[in-house]
Amino acid sequence: MNADVPQPAAVHASHDVLIVGGGLVGASLAIALDRLGLDVGLIEAAPPGALPAVFDERNLSFAEATLNALGALGVLAKLRAPTGAIRRIHISRKGDFGRAVLEASRYGREEFGRIVVARDFGEALEARLAELPRLHRYRPVRFTGLAEAGDGWRGVRVADGAGERVLRARLLVAADGTRSAVRAALNIGAEEHDYGQTLFVTRLRGERGPDGTAYERLTDDGPTALLPRGDRHYGLIHSVASARAEAVAALDEAGFLAHAQQVFGWRCGRFLNCGARNLYPAIRVLAARIAAPRALLVGNAAQTIHPIGAQGFNLGLRDAMTLAELIETELAAHGSVDCGAPGLLDRYVARRLPDRERTVAFSDGLARISANDSGLLRPLRSLGLFAVDRVASAQSFLVGGAMGYRGEVPALCRGDAVDPPRPAGGRA
């Protein structure tokens, strides 16, 4: 052997699918793939006993399609804290005439979805992951780069306290968030847009408790949402122009409540108290492509969008469930599956692009037009709210998106759960 020729690093382990990122989408994907009997590896930065930072006090709006999938995966049953039903959606804009109210009962539903606190969801995911004896969890472990593999494999370098090692997988999935290290290592660029808004997220109590109404109040600084949590509090997501964010952050509790009251109004009575406030920048990040040889981007690694309309996690979960469904279909047809085969990845991209493009366009367009203070737009916005409130076709478009039924919806999201096929011999 020629010592001057670099040799491939020794491979520590091989997997059908290796997921980098144990957050909302990555963990959900691991559960969905495990039910197919695949050999799945999950790279997690958080050590055992600790939740990733993404599982904080932010309020997640789960569409009906998302609830269907998480129910089929056994995650919803692990939720210990109460969730809040969204029975109606109330949309208005400060300074404009009109408002729109969407009622779930008009569509034969008890609710459009539910509000879940991210921390509670993280604990439910962890409880479900702990029940999967086949799943290989690498934690705390960092992704450090790509490695040579070839012959139908993707090599991945990871590191922990003991040093660096190499894993390989038929398919590498980047679920490591907006600033995805995997996306960068794959040389996939990303388009970024800063909306100039900072989001304040907290729990808030009002004189009148939640009644199932999710409020979306649009302003020149961006949207303010008041969401019906299951603990008799509201989840507040409040946009502030970034130039004023520092001043708002410096307000004491009484000052912040007065500020939020002035923006939102009195529909829920006086705001009485709030919890700790977390701040996040409103930035859209879109990957130039969502696939590379034997690699895919899902969730925020593929697209991070404005939270208006609560589409982000629901879109990311449809990424994960679509991938799981395509692998399941291949497995059912052939009894085995190469999870990173070019044809399978091509089908994934074709399935996801329409949903991705429409959801991103909806979120971005709503964020831009609602925050534009041009007087010329005010009558048009008021007319739009009137149309949504009165025109059935306009309502149906919004309701379908709010419930997660956009694009070619995966069977698990439709509530069509069946027992999945298993690989011949127990491995793909």
BELSULUR-V925197 format. One line per field, one symbol per residue. ss: DSSP state (H for helix, E for strand, C for the rest). burial: 1 if it has 24 or more other ideal C-beta (glycine too) atoms within 12 Angstrom, else 0. A space follows every 50 residues. Layout:
ss = ???
burial = ???
This chain:
ss = CCCCCCCCCCEEEEEEEEEECCCHHHHHHHHHHHCCCCCEEEECCCCCCC CCCCCCCCEEEEEHHHHHHHHHCCCHHHCCCCCEEECEEEEEECCCCCEE EEEHHHHCCCCCEEEEEHHHHHHHHHHHHCCCCCCEEECCCEEEEEEEEE CCEEEEEEEECCEEEEEEEEEEEECCCCCCHHHHHCCCCEEEEEEEEEEE EEEEEECCCCCCEEEEEEECCEEEEEEECCCCCEEEEEEEEHHHHHHHHC CCHHHHHHHHHHHHCCCCCCEEEECCCEEEEEEEEEECCCEECCEEECHH HCEECCCCCCCHHHHHHHHHHHHHHHHHHHHHHHCCCCCCCHHHHHHHHH HHHHHHHHHHHHHHHHHHHHHCCCHHHHHHHHHHHHHHHHCHHHHHHHHH HHCCCCCCCCHHHHCCCCCCCCCHHHCC
burial = 00000000001111111111111111111111111111111111110000 11011111111111111111111111011010111111111111110111 11110000101111111111111111011001011111101111111010 00111111000000111111111111110111111101010000111111 11111100010111111111111111111110111111111100100100 00000110111011001100100110111111111110111111111111 11111111111111111111111111111110000111111001100110 11101101111111011111110000000010011001100000100111 1111111111111100000100100001
